[in-house]
Amino acid sequence: MEIIMAVVVGILFTSAVYLMLSKSLLRIIIGTALLSHGAHLLILSVSGLKGGAAPLLGEHAESYVDPLPQALILTAIVISFGVTAFFLVLAYRAYQELGTDNMDQMRGNEGND
């Protein structure tokens, strides 16, 4: 299972870097969202993909699952959702003002490559 998670994290990181290196602002935003999801899966897989009972005081089980990585990932998901929403609003406003989402045209470069 760890091998599958490592491959998925690698694919997410690869596609995120590819999208973030493009010139379109919307692709950059999608790339940052994919990068954050890849980081969430990386934290989850590094903490261990073991099964066990919930860490409750009244129950006696052979193994317990550590709730700290899950709490960190849940917090990071909420923060990344807020940042992505802010980026989308900022990109929409920039598109309204400048009429383009191309990063070279936003900088003032003609882009005659």
C-alpha angles and dihedrals in degrees: 000000000000090000091055091049091049091052092048092049090049092050091049092049092046094050091044093054091046091052094044091054093057125098098238116096093213091055090051091054092049088048092055090049091051090047091054091049089050090052090051092053090046092055090047094050094044091053090058134265097237128142124232146127126292112270098254123152098225098052125077114211136161095238135015131206117237107241096195098084091047091051091048092050092048090052091047091051091055092047093047090049090054093047092048091050090050091049091050093051090046091050091048091051091047090050090051092051101039102025094227141073095205110118094213092054091046090055091049096250115137094218097217093165 
